[in-house]
């Protein structure tokens, strides 16, 4: 544990930031997983809405610096590609 006052404050700030970062990362992963499951299940009506929410969550995580913007773009691209492929075959 920190002994210096500024180090103690830094530790408190890190805890708050870590919990905030975990929320945005977990939310984006949840929406991605939900969207992929719906796409694979053939439920394209709800999958389209979930993909929209997943894209929004990824953008938010990238904006806050939790994931890199190129990482978010790559994940969005893969998700949209899967959705479009599923629509094509249906």
N, CA, C and O of each residue as an XYZ file, in Angstrom:
360
protein
N       0.842     -1.184      0.000
C       0.000      0.000      0.000
C       0.882      1.240      0.000
O       1.987      1.235      0.542
N       0.385      2.277     -0.604
C       1.152      3.514     -0.730
C       1.259      4.228      0.611
O       0.334      4.185      1.421
N       2.397      4.887      0.842
C       2.621      5.646      2.072
C       2.536      7.150      1.835
O       2.247      7.917      2.753
N       2.786      7.562      0.606
C       2.792      8.976      0.283
C       1.392      9.407     -0.108
O       0.660      8.681     -0.780
N       1.039     10.607      0.330
C      -0.320     11.106      0.121
C      -0.732     11.119     -1.351
O      -1.844     10.718     -1.696
N       0.168     11.581     -2.211
C      -0.161     11.649     -3.635
C      -0.305     10.241     -4.235
O      -1.110     10.029     -5.142
N       0.470      9.295     -3.733
C       0.379      7.917     -4.221
C      -0.937      7.277     -3.778
O      -1.524      6.477     -4.507
N      -1.393      7.637     -2.575
C      -2.690      7.124     -2.086
C      -3.827      7.665     -2.953
O      -4.755      6.937     -3.305
N      -3.740      8.944     -3.289
C      -4.766      9.549     -4.138
C      -4.744      8.896     -5.520
O      -5.795      8.606     -6.091
N      -3.563      8.670     -6.046
C      -3.425      8.034     -7.357
C      -4.042      6.636     -7.332
O      -4.684      6.226     -8.300
N      -3.855      5.907     -6.242
C      -4.423      4.560     -6.118
C      -5.950      4.624     -6.109
O      -6.613      3.788     -6.722
N      -6.503      5.614     -5.415
C      -7.973      5.773     -5.396
C      -8.491      6.102     -6.791
O      -9.511      5.562     -7.219
N      -7.792      6.985     -7.500
C      -8.201      7.367     -8.853
C      -8.142      6.158     -9.793
O      -9.026      5.966    -10.628
N      -7.087      5.346     -9.645
C      -6.930      4.169    -10.492
C      -8.074      3.185    -10.293
O      -8.545      2.577    -11.255
N      -8.521      3.024     -9.062
C      -9.653      2.124     -8.783
C     -10.917      2.595     -9.489
O     -11.631      1.803    -10.105
N     -11.183      3.890     -9.391
C     -12.382      4.444    -10.040
C     -12.301      4.290    -11.555
O     -13.270      3.888    -12.199
N     -11.147      4.609    -12.113
C     -10.975      4.526    -13.570
C     -11.051      3.085    -14.049
O     -11.620      2.810    -15.105
N     -10.485      2.171    -13.287
C     -10.497      0.764    -13.668
C     -11.922      0.240    -13.727
O     -12.283     -0.480    -14.658
N     -12.735      0.597    -12.736
C     -14.118      0.117    -12.735
C     -14.901      0.718    -13.903
O     -15.741      0.044    -14.499
N     -14.634      1.965    -14.227
C     -15.304      2.614    -15.350
C     -14.886      1.956    -16.665
O     -15.728      1.694    -17.523
N     -13.590      1.691    -16.824
C     -13.093      1.054    -18.036
C     -13.648     -0.352    -18.188
O     -14.002     -0.767    -19.291
N     -13.726     -1.091    -17.079
C     -14.256     -2.458    -17.128
C     -15.705     -2.449    -17.574
O     -16.129     -3.353    -18.294
N     -16.470     -1.458    -17.169
C     -17.879     -1.382    -17.558
C     -18.010     -1.264    -19.075
O     -18.780     -2.002    -19.689
N     -17.267     -0.342    -19.680
C     -17.390     -0.129    -21.122
C     -16.855     -1.314    -21.918
O     -17.414     -1.670    -22.956
N     -15.779     -1.924    -21.438
C     -15.243     -3.103    -22.119
C     -16.201     -4.280    -22.044
O     -16.421     -4.974    -23.037
N     -16.768     -4.503    -20.872
C     -17.688     -5.623    -20.679
C     -18.974     -5.421    -21.477
O     -19.508     -6.372    -22.047
N     -19.464     -4.200    -21.519
C     -20.690     -3.906    -22.263
C     -20.502     -4.194    -23.742
O     -21.360     -4.811    -24.374
N     -19.387     -3.754    -24.292
C     -19.155     -3.980    -25.723
C     -19.011     -5.475    -26.014
O     -19.532     -5.960    -27.019
N     -18.309     -6.212    -25.143
C     -18.170     -7.661    -25.346
C     -19.516     -8.365    -25.263
O     -19.777     -9.294    -26.028
N     -20.371     -7.933    -24.342
C     -21.689     -8.541    -24.185
C     -22.528     -8.343    -25.435
O     -23.141     -9.290    -25.927
N     -22.561     -7.129    -25.951
C     -23.352     -6.854    -27.155
C     -22.806     -7.611    -28.364
O     -23.573     -8.098    -29.194
N     -21.468     -7.709    -28.463
C     -20.866     -8.451    -29.570
C     -21.270     -9.917    -29.523
O     -21.649    -10.499    -30.539
N     -21.188    -10.500    -28.352
C     -21.529    -11.906    -28.194
C     -23.009    -12.138    -28.495
O     -23.366    -13.101    -29.173
N     -23.851    -11.268    -27.997
C     -25.293    -11.378    -28.219
C     -25.623    -11.267    -29.709
O     -26.453    -12.014    -30.227
N     -24.966    -10.330    -30.387
C     -25.208    -10.130    -31.817
C     -24.755    -11.347    -32.610
O     -25.471    -11.810    -33.498
N     -23.562    -11.874    -32.295
C     -23.071    -13.054    -33.005
C     -23.988    -14.251    -32.803
O     -24.242    -15.007    -33.741
N     -24.485    -14.425    -31.586
C     -25.391    -15.536    -31.289
C     -26.677    -15.411    -32.093
O     -27.174    -16.400    -32.633
N     -27.214    -14.204    -32.173
C     -28.458    -13.988    -32.919
C     -28.247    -14.177    -34.415
O     -29.127    -14.699    -35.100
N     -27.107    -13.765    -34.928
C     -26.807    -13.938    -36.344
C     -26.701    -15.430    -36.669
O     -27.261    -15.899    -37.660
N     -25.981    -16.166    -35.827
C     -25.818    -17.604    -36.051
C     -27.139    -18.345    -35.894
O     -27.366    -19.362    -36.549
N     -28.007    -17.838    -35.027
C     -29.302    -18.460    -34.813
C     -30.313    -18.141    -35.897
O     -31.378    -18.755    -35.952
N     -29.994    -17.191    -36.758
C     -30.878    -16.843    -37.852
C     -31.949    -15.826    -37.495
O     -32.862    -15.581    -38.284
N     -31.843    -15.233    -36.311
C     -32.821    -14.230    -35.868
C     -32.349    -12.852    -36.337
O     -31.828    -12.066    -35.545
N     -32.531    -12.567    -37.613
C     -31.934    -11.374    -38.220
C     -32.639    -10.079    -37.843
O     -32.031     -9.010    -37.887
N     -33.907    -10.160    -37.476
C     -34.644     -8.949    -37.093
C     -34.037     -8.335    -35.830
O     -33.692     -7.154    -35.806
N     -33.912     -9.146    -34.791
C     -33.341     -8.631    -33.540
C     -31.829     -8.477    -33.650
O     -31.238     -7.638    -32.971
N     -31.201     -9.287    -34.506
C     -29.745     -9.194    -34.670
C     -29.353     -7.824    -35.203
O     -28.326     -7.273    -34.807
N     -30.159     -7.276    -36.090
C     -29.831     -5.972    -36.667
C     -29.819     -4.888    -35.581
O     -28.937     -4.029    -35.564
N     -30.789     -4.933    -34.690
C     -30.852     -3.958    -33.585
C     -29.682     -4.170    -32.622
O     -29.077     -3.205    -32.153
N     -29.367     -5.430    -32.330
C     -28.266     -5.728    -31.419
C     -26.931     -5.318    -32.025
O     -26.044     -4.852    -31.311
N     -26.782     -5.487    -33.328
C     -25.551     -5.053    -34.006
C     -25.405     -3.542    -33.881
O     -24.307     -3.033    -33.659
N     -26.511     -2.835    -34.024
C     -26.471     -1.378    -33.872
C     -25.996     -1.001    -32.470
O     -25.174     -0.098    -32.315
N     -26.507     -1.687    -31.457
C     -26.088     -1.417    -30.075
C     -24.623     -1.802    -29.853
O     -23.906     -1.122    -29.118
N     -24.181     -2.885    -30.484
C     -22.790     -3.322    -30.358
C     -21.849     -2.291    -30.970
O     -20.803     -1.979    -30.402
N     -22.228     -1.766    -32.127
C     -21.405     -0.740    -32.790
C     -21.318      0.499    -31.911
O     -20.258      1.110    -31.781
N     -22.434      0.856    -31.318
C     -22.456      2.021    -30.426
C     -21.531      1.795    -29.222
O     -20.786      2.694    -28.831
N     -21.584      0.602    -28.643
C     -20.747      0.285    -27.483
C     -19.270      0.277    -27.868
O     -18.432      0.754    -27.103
N     -18.941     -0.257    -29.040
C     -17.546     -0.270    -29.485
C     -17.032      1.144    -29.727
O     -15.897      1.469    -29.378
N     -17.870      1.977    -30.324
C     -17.471      3.371    -30.545
C     -17.219      4.085    -29.223
O     -16.267      4.855    -29.093
N     -18.072      3.825    -28.256
C     -17.929      4.456    -26.938
C     -16.631      4.002    -26.266
O     -15.913      4.811    -25.679
N     -16.337      2.698    -26.357
C     -15.109      2.170    -25.754
C     -13.875      2.756    -26.446
O     -12.884      3.068    -25.787
N     -13.936      2.904    -27.757
C     -12.800      3.477    -28.487
C     -12.636      4.957    -28.156
O     -11.517      5.453    -28.024
N     -13.750      5.651    -28.024
C     -13.718      7.074    -27.699
C     -13.076      7.304    -26.332
O     -12.359      8.285    -26.136
N     -13.335      6.400    -25.392
C     -12.809      6.555    -24.040
C     -11.402      5.973    -23.892
O     -10.795      6.074    -22.826
N     -10.885      5.364    -24.965
C      -9.520      4.854    -24.925
C      -9.397      3.477    -24.315
O      -8.287      3.049    -24.000
N     -10.496      2.767    -24.138
C     -10.444      1.429    -23.556
C      -9.918      0.444    -24.588
O      -9.139     -0.450    -24.257
N     -10.345      0.604    -25.843
C      -9.768     -0.158    -26.941
C      -9.309      0.840    -28.002
O      -9.789      1.972    -28.051
N      -8.387      0.413    -28.839
C      -7.875      1.277    -29.896
C      -8.944      1.464    -30.968
O      -9.766      0.575    -31.193
N      -8.932      2.604    -31.620
C      -9.966      2.899    -32.616
C      -9.926      1.918    -33.786
O     -10.969      1.580    -34.347
N      -8.725      1.457    -34.159
C      -8.629      0.470    -35.245
C      -9.181     -0.884    -34.806
O      -9.757     -1.618    -35.609
N      -9.000     -1.206    -33.531
C      -9.554     -2.444    -32.975
C     -11.078     -2.395    -33.048
O     -11.718     -3.374    -33.434
N     -11.646     -1.276    -32.685
C     -13.099     -1.107    -32.751
C     -13.582     -1.200    -34.192
O     -14.599     -1.837    -34.467
N     -12.863     -0.573    -35.106
C     -13.240     -0.597    -36.518
C     -13.191     -2.016    -37.065
O     -14.069     -2.425    -37.825
N     -12.169     -2.760    -36.681
C     -12.029     -4.143    -37.150
C     -13.179     -5.010    -36.639
O     -13.751     -5.793    -37.396
N     -13.513     -4.872    -35.375
C     -14.614     -5.656    -34.796
C     -15.950     -5.297    -35.440
O     -16.763     -6.177    -35.722
N     -16.175     -4.009    -35.673
C     -17.417     -3.576    -36.321
C     -17.494     -4.135    -37.731
O     -18.552     -4.588    -38.168
N     -16.381     -4.103    -38.439
C     -16.348     -4.599    -39.800
C     -16.684     -6.081    -39.857
O     -17.473     -6.505    -40.701
N     -16.101     -6.861    -38.979
C     -16.361     -8.297    -38.946
C     -17.817     -8.582    -38.605
O     -18.433     -9.485    -39.170
N     -18.354     -7.811    -37.685
C     -19.739     -8.007    -37.275
C     -20.700     -7.673    -38.414
O     -21.644     -8.419    -38.672
N     -20.464     -6.569    -39.085
C     -21.320     -6.174    -40.203
C     -21.203     -7.168    -41.361
O     -22.186     -7.470    -42.037
N     -19.992     -7.666    -41.575
C     -19.791     -8.646    -42.634
C     -20.578     -9.911    -42.338
O     -21.191    -10.479    -43.242
N     -20.574    -10.356    -41.107
C     -21.323    -11.558    -40.711
C     -22.818    -11.331    -40.864
O     -23.535    -12.215    -41.332
N     -23.296    -10.150    -40.474
C     -24.712     -9.830    -40.587
C     -25.142     -9.802    -42.054
O     -26.173    -10.373    -42.408
N     -24.366     -9.146    -42.898
C     -24.704     -9.064    -44.314
C     -24.678    -10.430    -44.992
O     -25.502    -10.717    -45.861
N     -23.735    -11.261    -44.592
C     -23.656    -12.619    -45.158
C     -24.886    -13.429    -44.752
O     -25.435    -14.176    -45.562
N     -25.315    -13.283    -43.509
C     -26.488    -13.997    -43.025
C     -27.757    -13.515    -43.740
O     -28.645    -14.306    -44.056
N     -27.821    -12.214    -43.985
C     -28.979    -11.651    -44.717
C     -29.018    -12.186    -46.139
O     -30.086    -12.503    -46.663
N     -27.847    -12.285    -46.760
C     -27.726    -12.755    -48.132
C     -28.222    -14.193    -48.278
O     -28.943    -14.521    -49.220
N     -27.829    -15.034    -47.342
C     -28.205    -16.442    -47.427
C     -29.677    -16.671    -47.045
O     -30.279    -17.659    -47.464
N     -30.242    -15.774    -46.265
C     -31.633    -15.962    -45.819
C     -32.648    -15.573    -46.877
O     -33.852    -15.678    -46.645
